[in-house]
Amino acid sequence: MSRSQRLTLIATILGSTVVFLDSTVVNVALPAIGEGLDAGLAGQQWVVEAYMLTLVSLLLVGGSLGDQFGRRRMFVVGLIGFGVTSALCAVAPSVGFLVGARALQGVTGALLVPGSLAIVAATFAGEARGKAVGTWTAWTGIATVIGPAGGGALIGLISWRAIFWINLPLIAATVMLTLHAVEESRDPDAFRGIDWGGIALSAAGLGGPVFALIEQPDHGWSDPLVWIPLLGGVLCFALFVLHEARARHPMMDLGLFRIRNFAVANLTTLSAYAGLIGGLFFVGLFLQQVAGYSALEAGLATTPISVLLFVLSPRFGRLASGTGPRLPMTAGPIVGGIGLLAMLRVDAGADYLAEVLPAVLVFGLGLSATVAPLTATVLDSVEERHVGIASGINNGVSRVAGLLAIAVLGAVISARFDAIAGNVTGGPLTDAAASASTSAFHLGILIAAVLMIAGGIASGLGIENPKRRTAAVPSRGSAQAGECGHASDGDSPQQQEKPAPATDPA
């Protein structure tokens, strides 16, 4: 790896770390935000969902803008925008203001995330790509180490507002490194335009159901405030798919889903990431709001997952390169699902060493076996010219998974809690609430575990290990999964020689 490649990889790791830090820290901070801004469960969900909704809706646009106008340029614009919106979040006087600022933060993140992945794609080739992906995965795992634990400490020592201020120095350093070390790249054949119709339909198609699911516990299914957005959103999403299939220059190239490994890897991403994001979201809330953990303790509780990711991801990446991705992509989500099933032993007492830690370790092992092979599979499934859009699609799939999982599981958990707590006729109210909360949590975790296991089964049935070739042909390109994509219709990626991307002087 040359010095330029090394600095480029560091810049993309730092840029992605900003996004990962933000998501993990905000989850830990939700109880403190709820207390500080008088926000209930729905308000706390919106703090997360507003960000994810705009991020998902615009990810594909962010990827295409990078292809058109320069991936480094869009990456830097995304970094600066993320810093500005982080400051807005930090000074939020109300939950409504915070939700609005988080929505804007998602807009800037949509420029930042695909740019990070596409820059990696344009910098590394062949076997170096797999190693770079493993390194990227391992080091970005540190974000989840620093995030929950460091965020919990900041919340305890200062306030929840500090978790947004901390983004600014990291962003400033990343901007300077990017301008110094990263070469510009773009797709010279990219369409010079924006699919505004696709953006509007995708935003409405995702936003309607999410709004309905979050508000349903307070209003009920019969309220027009719930069923109209739900049905309208489903209709808009169907129109989005139809629009993209017919558009001359679509925001989402549906033709990429004819590539078997790309389609199956994205199906695995949808299912496994729904279980992953939804499960961990409610684990954090349960440990703090029911089991009585502090923000720091809840953050530290899941830190072993990040440690395992950091240590094991490169090893599983190399294993996948040797044996093919099907085995780790099958076993990883299944083991992760078993780890979530072990969370069914966790109750209101939540003894860490006896109940929480064993489940966390099994889950972390499964996740470590999944991420790098999944990333490499998507990276190796599309042609170089499709790197930006493929990276945006896979990022979008993973974010849609989390977006819907939090909304759906939130509705299920709320309904379960109301059903149990409403039937309690005697006994201390706190005991009844704790029992209802624990039962609801167990149901949500069970669904999350099933989703992860289903992702592993999908990979086992659908992923094809690429055929080995006798003569290696260096190729250019790359991106990331659970976040991105790479290969071409029909032939396995190892059998294709990929053209080098067009580059501009740094």
C-alpha positions as CSV (number, residue, x, y, z in Angstrom):
1,M,0.0,0.0,0.0
2,S,1.5,3.3,-1.1
3,R,1.6,6.4,1.2
4,S,-1.1,8.0,-0.9
5,Q,-3.4,5.0,-0.6
6,R,-2.7,4.8,3.2
7,L,-3.7,8.4,3.7
8,T,-6.8,8.0,1.5
9,L,-7.9,5.0,3.5
10,I,-7.4,7.0,6.8
11,A,-9.4,9.9,5.5
12,T,-12.3,7.6,4.5
13,I,-12.2,5.8,7.8
14,L,-12.3,9.1,9.7
15,G,-15.2,10.4,7.5
16,S,-17.2,7.2,8.1
17,T,-16.4,7.3,11.8
18,V,-18.2,10.6,12.1
19,V,-21.4,9.0,10.9
20,F,-21.0,5.9,13.0
21,L,-20.1,7.8,16.1
22,D,-23.2,10.0,15.6
23,S,-25.6,7.0,15.3
24,T,-24.2,5.0,18.2
25,V,-23.8,7.9,20.6
26,V,-27.3,9.3,19.9
27,N,-28.8,5.9,20.7
28,V,-27.1,5.9,24.1
29,A,-28.1,9.5,24.6
30,L,-31.8,9.1,24.0
31,P,-32.9,8.7,27.6
32,A,-31.0,11.9,28.5
33,I,-32.4,13.7,25.5
34,G,-35.9,12.5,26.5
35,E,-35.4,13.9,30.0
36,G,-33.8,17.1,28.9
37,L,-36.3,18.0,26.2
38,D,-39.3,16.3,27.7
39,A,-39.6,13.7,24.9
40,G,-41.4,10.4,25.2
41,L,-40.7,7.2,23.2
42,A,-42.2,8.6,20.0
43,G,-40.0,11.7,20.3
44,Q,-36.9,9.7,21.0
45,Q,-37.7,7.5,17.9
46,W,-38.0,10.6,15.8
47,V,-34.6,11.8,16.9
48,V,-33.2,8.7,15.2
49,E,-35.7,8.2,12.4
50,A,-35.7,11.8,11.1
51,Y,-31.9,11.4,10.4
52,M,-32.2,8.0,8.9
53,L,-35.2,9.0,6.7
54,T,-33.5,11.9,4.9
55,L,-30.2,9.9,4.8
56,V,-31.9,7.0,3.1
57,S,-34.0,9.1,0.7
58,L,-30.9,11.0,-0.6
59,L,-28.1,8.4,-0.4
60,L,-28.6,7.5,-4.1
61,V,-28.5,11.1,-5.0
62,G,-25.3,11.6,-3.0
63,G,-23.7,8.7,-4.8
64,S,-24.7,10.0,-8.3
65,L,-23.5,13.5,-7.4
66,G,-20.1,12.1,-6.6
67,D,-20.0,10.3,-9.9
68,Q,-21.0,13.5,-11.7
69,F,-19.1,16.3,-10.0
70,G,-16.3,14.5,-8.1
71,R,-16.3,12.0,-5.3
72,R,-13.7,13.9,-3.2
73,R,-15.6,17.2,-3.7
74,M,-18.9,15.7,-2.5
75,F,-17.2,14.0,0.4
76,V,-15.8,17.3,1.6
77,V,-19.1,19.1,1.1
78,G,-20.8,16.4,3.2
79,L,-18.2,16.7,5.9
80,I,-18.6,20.5,6.2
81,G,-22.4,20.2,6.1
82,F,-22.3,17.5,8.8
83,G,-20.3,19.8,11.0
84,V,-22.8,22.7,10.6
85,T,-25.8,20.5,11.4
86,S,-24.0,18.9,14.3
87,A,-23.7,22.4,15.8
88,L,-27.5,22.9,15.2
89,C,-28.2,19.7,17.1
90,A,-26.0,20.7,20.0
91,V,-27.9,24.0,20.6
92,A,-31.4,22.5,20.0
93,P,-33.9,24.2,22.5
94,S,-36.7,21.7,21.9
95,V,-37.3,18.1,20.7
96,G,-38.9,19.5,17.5
97,F,-35.9,21.7,16.7
98,L,-33.6,18.7,17.3
99,V,-35.7,16.4,15.0
100,G,-35.5,19.1,12.3
101,A,-31.7,19.5,12.8
102,R,-31.3,15.7,12.6
103,A,-33.2,15.6,9.4
104,L,-30.8,18.2,7.9
105,Q,-27.9,16.2,9.3
106,G,-29.2,13.2,7.3
107,V,-29.1,15.3,4.1
108,T,-25.4,16.1,4.6
109,G,-24.7,12.5,5.6
110,A,-26.1,11.4,2.3
111,L,-23.3,13.2,0.6
112,L,-20.7,12.0,3.0
113,V,-21.3,8.2,3.2
114,P,-21.4,7.3,-0.5
115,G,-18.4,9.5,-1.1
116,S,-16.3,7.7,1.5
117,L,-17.1,4.3,-0.1
118,A,-16.7,5.4,-3.7
119,I,-13.3,6.9,-2.8
120,V,-12.1,3.6,-1.5
121,A,-13.5,1.9,-4.6
122,A,-11.5,4.2,-6.9
123,T,-8.3,3.8,-4.9
124,F,-7.8,0.1,-4.4
125,A,-7.8,-2.9,-6.8
126,G,-7.8,-6.7,-6.8
127,E,-6.7,-8.3,-3.6
128,A,-5.7,-5.0,-2.1
129,R,-9.4,-4.1,-2.1
130,G,-10.3,-7.0,0.1
131,K,-7.6,-6.0,2.6
132,A,-8.6,-2.3,2.5
133,V,-12.2,-3.3,3.2
134,G,-11.2,-5.4,6.1
135,T,-9.1,-2.6,7.5
136,W,-11.9,-0.1,6.9
137,T,-14.3,-2.4,8.7
138,A,-12.0,-3.0,11.7
139,W,-11.1,0.6,12.3
140,T,-14.6,2.0,11.8
141,G,-15.5,-0.6,14.5
142,I,-13.6,1.6,16.9
143,A,-16.3,4.2,16.4
144,T,-18.7,1.8,18.2
145,V,-16.1,1.4,20.9
146,I,-15.7,5.1,21.4
147,G,-19.3,5.9,20.7
148,P,-21.3,4.2,23.4
149,A,-18.6,4.3,26.1
150,G,-17.2,7.7,25.3
151,G,-20.6,9.1,24.6
152,G,-21.9,7.8,27.9
153,A,-19.0,9.5,29.7
154,L,-19.7,12.8,27.9
155,I,-23.3,12.6,28.8
156,G,-22.5,11.9,32.5
157,L,-19.8,14.6,32.8
158,I,-21.2,17.3,30.6
159,S,-24.6,16.7,28.9
160,W,-26.1,15.1,25.8
161,R,-25.2,18.2,23.8
162,A,-21.5,17.4,24.0
163,I,-22.0,14.3,21.8
164,F,-22.7,16.7,18.8
165,W,-20.0,19.2,19.6
166,I,-17.4,16.5,19.6
167,N,-18.0,16.0,15.9
168,L,-16.5,19.3,14.9
169,P,-12.7,18.8,15.6
170,L,-12.9,15.3,14.0
171,I,-14.6,16.8,10.9
172,A,-12.0,19.6,10.6
173,A,-9.1,17.1,10.7
174,T,-10.7,14.9,8.1
175,V,-11.4,17.8,5.7
176,M,-7.7,18.9,5.9
177,L,-6.5,15.3,5.3
178,T,-8.9,14.8,2.4
179,L,-7.8,17.9,0.6
180,H,-4.2,17.0,1.1
181,A,-4.1,13.3,0.2
182,V,-7.2,12.2,-1.7
183,E,-7.3,12.3,-5.5
184,E,-10.4,13.4,-7.3
185,S,-12.3,10.8,-9.3
186,R,-15.6,10.7,-11.2
187,D,-17.5,8.8,-13.8
188,P,-17.1,10.6,-17.1
189,D,-20.2,8.8,-18.5
190,A,-22.5,9.8,-15.6
191,F,-25.8,11.5,-16.4
192,R,-25.7,15.2,-15.5
193,G,-28.9,15.5,-13.7
194,I,-31.0,14.7,-10.7
195,D,-34.0,12.4,-10.5
196,W,-36.3,14.8,-8.5
197,G,-39.4,12.6,-9.1
198,G,-37.6,9.6,-7.7
199,I,-36.4,11.6,-4.7
200,A,-39.9,12.8,-3.8
201,L,-41.5,9.3,-4.3
202,S,-38.8,7.5,-2.2
203,A,-39.1,10.1,0.6
204,A,-42.9,9.8,0.7
205,G,-42.8,6.0,0.3
206,L,-40.5,5.6,3.3
207,G,-41.7,8.5,5.4
208,G,-45.4,7.6,5.3
209,P,-45.1,4.2,6.8
210,V,-42.5,5.3,9.3
211,F,-44.7,8.2,10.5
212,A,-47.7,5.8,10.8
213,L,-45.8,3.2,12.8
214,I,-44.3,5.7,15.2
215,E,-47.6,7.5,15.8
216,Q,-49.8,4.4,15.9
217,P,-49.3,3.6,19.6
218,D,-50.7,7.0,20.5
219,H,-53.5,7.3,18.0
220,G,-54.5,3.8,17.0
221,W,-54.9,2.2,13.5
222,S,-58.3,3.8,12.9
223,D,-57.0,7.4,13.2
224,P,-56.7,9.0,9.7
225,L,-53.4,10.4,11.0
226,V,-52.1,6.8,10.9
227,W,-53.8,4.9,8.1
228,I,-53.6,7.7,5.5
229,P,-49.8,8.1,5.7
230,L,-49.5,4.3,5.8
231,L,-51.5,3.6,2.7
232,G,-50.1,6.8,0.9
233,G,-46.6,5.7,1.7
234,V,-47.1,2.2,0.3
235,L,-48.6,3.7,-2.9
236,C,-45.7,6.1,-3.3
237,F,-43.1,3.4,-2.9
238,A,-44.8,1.3,-5.5
239,L,-44.8,4.3,-7.8
240,F,-41.2,4.9,-7.0
241,V,-40.3,1.4,-8.2
242,L,-42.4,1.9,-11.4
243,H,-40.8,5.3,-12.0
244,E,-37.3,3.9,-11.6
245,A,-38.0,1.0,-13.9
246,R,-39.2,3.4,-16.7
247,A,-36.9,6.4,-16.1
248,R,-34.3,7.1,-18.8
249,H,-31.8,8.0,-16.1
250,P,-33.0,6.4,-12.9
251,M,-31.8,7.3,-9.4
252,M,-31.7,3.6,-8.6
253,D,-30.6,1.3,-11.4
254,L,-32.9,-1.7,-10.9
255,G,-30.8,-3.6,-13.5
256,L,-28.1,-4.1,-10.9
257,F,-30.5,-6.5,-9.1
258,R,-30.2,-8.9,-12.0
259,I,-26.7,-9.6,-10.7
260,R,-27.2,-12.6,-8.4
261,N,-24.6,-11.8,-5.7
262,F,-25.6,-8.1,-5.6
263,A,-29.2,-9.0,-5.2
264,V,-28.7,-11.6,-2.6
265,A,-26.2,-9.6,-0.6
266,N,-28.7,-6.7,-0.5
267,L,-31.4,-9.1,0.7
268,T,-29.1,-10.3,3.4
269,T,-28.3,-6.7,4.3
270,L,-32.0,-5.8,4.5
271,S,-32.8,-8.7,6.9
272,A,-29.6,-8.9,9.0
273,Y,-29.3,-5.1,9.4
274,A,-33.0,-4.9,10.5
275,G,-32.2,-7.3,13.2
276,L,-28.9,-5.7,14.1
277,I,-30.0,-2.1,14.2
278,G,-33.5,-2.7,15.7
279,G,-32.2,-5.1,18.3
280,L,-29.4,-2.9,19.6
281,F,-31.6,0.2,19.6
282,F,-34.0,-1.4,22.1
283,V,-31.2,-3.1,24.1
284,G,-29.8,0.3,24.8
285,L,-33.1,1.7,25.9
286,F,-34.0,-1.3,28.0
287,L,-30.8,-1.3,29.9
288,Q,-31.2,2.3,30.8
289,Q,-34.9,2.8,31.3
290,V,-35.8,-0.6,32.8
291,A,-32.6,-2.2,34.1
292,G,-31.3,1.1,35.6
293,Y,-28.0,1.3,33.8
294,S,-26.4,4.7,33.5
295,A,-25.6,6.0,30.0
296,L,-21.9,5.1,30.5
297,E,-22.8,1.6,31.8
298,A,-25.1,1.0,28.8
299,G,-22.4,2.1,26.4
300,L,-19.8,-0.1,28.0
301,A,-22.2,-3.1,28.0
302,T,-22.1,-3.4,24.2
303,T,-18.4,-2.4,23.8
304,P,-17.3,-6.1,23.4
305,I,-19.1,-6.2,20.1
306,S,-16.9,-3.4,18.8
307,V,-13.7,-5.0,20.2
308,L,-14.6,-8.3,18.4
309,L,-15.3,-6.4,15.2
310,F,-11.9,-4.7,15.4
311,V,-10.0,-7.9,16.1
312,L,-11.8,-10.4,13.9
313,S,-13.1,-8.5,10.9
314,P,-9.8,-8.6,9.0
315,R,-9.5,-12.3,9.7
316,F,-12.9,-13.1,8.5
317,G,-12.2,-10.9,5.4
318,R,-9.2,-13.1,4.6
319,L,-11.2,-16.2,5.3
320,A,-13.8,-15.1,2.8
321,S,-11.1,-14.4,0.2
322,G,-9.9,-17.9,0.5
323,T,-13.0,-20.0,0.9
324,G,-15.6,-17.6,-0.8
325,P,-18.1,-15.5,0.9
326,R,-21.0,-17.9,1.2
327,L,-19.9,-19.7,4.4
328,P,-19.2,-16.6,6.5
329,M,-22.2,-14.8,5.2
330,T,-24.4,-17.7,6.1
331,A,-22.9,-18.6,9.5
332,G,-22.3,-15.0,10.6
333,P,-25.9,-13.7,10.7
334,I,-27.2,-17.0,12.2
335,V,-24.6,-16.8,15.0
336,G,-25.6,-13.2,15.5
337,G,-29.2,-14.2,15.7
338,I,-28.4,-16.8,18.3
339,G,-26.7,-14.0,20.3
340,L,-29.9,-12.0,20.2
341,L,-31.9,-15.0,21.3
342,A,-29.6,-15.2,24.3
343,M,-30.8,-11.8,25.2
344,L,-34.2,-13.4,26.1
345,R,-32.5,-14.3,29.4
346,V,-32.1,-10.6,30.3
347,D,-34.7,-9.3,32.7
348,A,-35.2,-6.2,34.7
349,G,-32.3,-7.2,37.0
350,A,-30.0,-7.5,33.9
351,D,-27.0,-9.1,35.6
352,Y,-24.2,-8.1,33.2
353,L,-21.8,-11.0,33.6
354,A,-24.4,-13.7,33.8
355,E,-27.0,-12.5,31.3
356,V,-25.8,-9.6,29.1
357,L,-22.2,-10.3,28.4
358,P,-22.6,-13.9,27.1
359,A,-25.2,-12.7,24.6
360,V,-23.1,-9.7,23.5
361,L,-20.1,-12.0,22.9
362,V,-22.0,-14.4,20.7
363,F,-23.7,-11.6,18.8
364,G,-20.4,-9.8,18.3
365,L,-18.8,-13.0,16.9
366,G,-21.6,-13.4,14.4
367,L,-21.4,-9.8,13.4
368,S,-17.7,-10.0,12.9
369,A,-18.1,-12.9,10.6
370,T,-20.7,-11.1,8.5
371,V,-19.6,-7.5,7.9
372,A,-16.3,-7.8,5.9
373,P,-17.5,-10.7,3.6
374,L,-20.7,-8.9,3.0
375,T,-18.9,-5.7,2.2
376,A,-16.5,-7.5,-0.2
377,T,-19.3,-9.4,-1.9
378,V,-21.2,-6.2,-2.7
379,L,-18.0,-4.4,-3.8
380,D,-17.1,-7.2,-6.2
381,S,-20.5,-7.4,-7.8
382,V,-20.7,-4.4,-10.2
383,E,-18.6,-2.7,-12.8
384,E,-16.4,0.2,-11.9
385,R,-18.7,2.7,-13.6
386,H,-21.5,1.6,-11.2
387,V,-19.5,1.9,-8.0
388,G,-21.1,5.2,-6.8
389,I,-24.7,4.1,-7.4
390,A,-24.1,0.6,-6.1
391,S,-22.5,1.9,-3.0
392,G,-25.5,4.2,-2.5
393,I,-28.0,1.4,-3.0
394,N,-26.4,-0.9,-0.5
395,N,-26.1,2.0,2.0
396,G,-29.7,2.8,1.4
397,V,-30.8,-0.8,2.0
398,S,-28.9,-1.0,5.3
399,R,-30.5,2.3,6.4
400,V,-34.0,1.3,5.2
401,A,-33.6,-1.8,7.3
402,G,-32.8,0.2,10.4
403,L,-35.4,2.8,9.7
404,L,-38.2,0.3,9.3
405,A,-37.0,-2.0,12.1
406,I,-37.0,0.7,14.7
407,A,-40.5,1.9,13.6
408,V,-42.0,-1.6,13.4
409,L,-40.4,-3.0,16.6
410,G,-41.3,0.2,18.4
411,A,-45.0,-0.4,17.4
412,V,-44.8,-4.0,18.4
413,I,-43.1,-3.3,21.7
414,S,-45.6,-0.5,22.6
415,A,-48.6,-2.8,21.8
416,R,-47.2,-5.6,23.9
417,F,-46.5,-3.3,26.8
418,D,-50.0,-1.8,26.7
419,A,-51.6,-5.3,26.4
420,I,-49.8,-6.6,29.5
421,A,-49.8,-3.4,31.7
422,G,-53.4,-2.8,30.9
423,N,-54.4,-6.2,32.2
424,V,-52.7,-5.8,35.6
425,T,-55.3,-5.4,38.3
426,G,-53.1,-5.6,41.4
427,G,-49.6,-5.4,42.7
428,P,-47.2,-2.5,42.7
429,L,-47.4,-0.4,39.6
430,T,-43.6,-0.3,39.2
431,D,-43.4,-4.2,39.3
432,A,-46.2,-4.3,36.7
433,A,-44.5,-1.8,34.5
434,A,-41.2,-3.6,34.7
435,S,-42.8,-7.0,33.9
436,A,-44.6,-5.5,30.9
437,S,-41.5,-3.7,29.7
438,T,-39.4,-6.9,30.0
439,S,-42.1,-9.0,28.1
440,A,-42.3,-6.4,25.4
441,F,-38.5,-6.2,25.1
442,H,-38.3,-10.0,24.7
443,L,-40.8,-10.0,21.9
444,G,-38.9,-7.3,20.1
445,I,-35.6,-9.1,20.5
446,L,-37.1,-12.3,19.3
447,I,-38.3,-10.7,16.1
448,A,-34.8,-9.1,15.6
449,A,-33.2,-12.5,16.1
450,V,-35.4,-14.1,13.5
451,L,-34.6,-11.3,11.0
452,M,-30.8,-11.9,11.5
453,I,-31.1,-15.6,11.1
454,A,-33.3,-15.2,8.0
455,G,-30.5,-13.1,6.5
456,G,-28.0,-15.9,7.0
457,I,-30.4,-18.4,5.4
458,A,-30.8,-16.1,2.4
459,S,-27.0,-16.0,1.9
460,G,-26.7,-19.8,2.2
461,L,-29.3,-20.3,-0.4
462,G,-28.4,-17.5,-2.8
463,I,-24.7,-16.4,-2.7
464,E,-22.4,-18.0,-5.2
465,N,-18.7,-18.3,-4.5
466,P,-16.8,-16.8,-7.4
467,K,-14.7,-19.2,-9.6
468,R,-11.0,-19.0,-9.1
469,R,-9.1,-17.8,-12.2
470,T,-5.6,-19.0,-13.1
471,A,-4.2,-15.6,-14.0
472,A,-4.9,-12.5,-11.9
473,V,-5.6,-9.4,-13.8
474,P,-5.2,-6.2,-11.7
475,S,-8.4,-4.1,-11.6
476,R,-9.5,-0.8,-10.3
477,G,-12.5,0.0,-8.2
478,S,-14.1,-0.6,-4.9
479,A,-16.6,0.5,-2.2
480,Q,-18.3,-1.0,0.9
481,A,-21.2,-3.2,2.2
482,G,-23.7,-3.2,4.9
483,E,-22.8,-0.1,2.9
484,C,-22.0,-0.6,-0.9
485,G,-21.2,-2.8,-4.1
486,H,-19.0,-4.2,-7.1
487,A,-19.3,-6.8,-10.3
488,S,-21.0,-7.2,-13.7
489,D,-23.9,-9.2,-15.1
490,G,-23.2,-12.8,-15.7
491,D,-19.5,-13.3,-15.1
492,S,-18.0,-13.6,-11.7
493,P,-16.0,-10.6,-10.6
494,Q,-12.7,-12.4,-10.5
495,Q,-13.1,-13.2,-14.3
496,Q,-13.5,-9.6,-15.3
497,E,-11.0,-6.9,-15.9
498,K,-12.3,-3.6,-14.8
499,P,-11.3,-0.2,-16.3
500,A,-9.6,2.4,-14.2
501,P,-11.7,5.3,-13.1
502,A,-11.2,8.7,-14.5
503,T,-9.2,10.8,-12.1
504,D,-8.4,14.5,-11.7
505,P,-5.3,15.9,-10.1
506,A,-5.6,16.3,-6.4
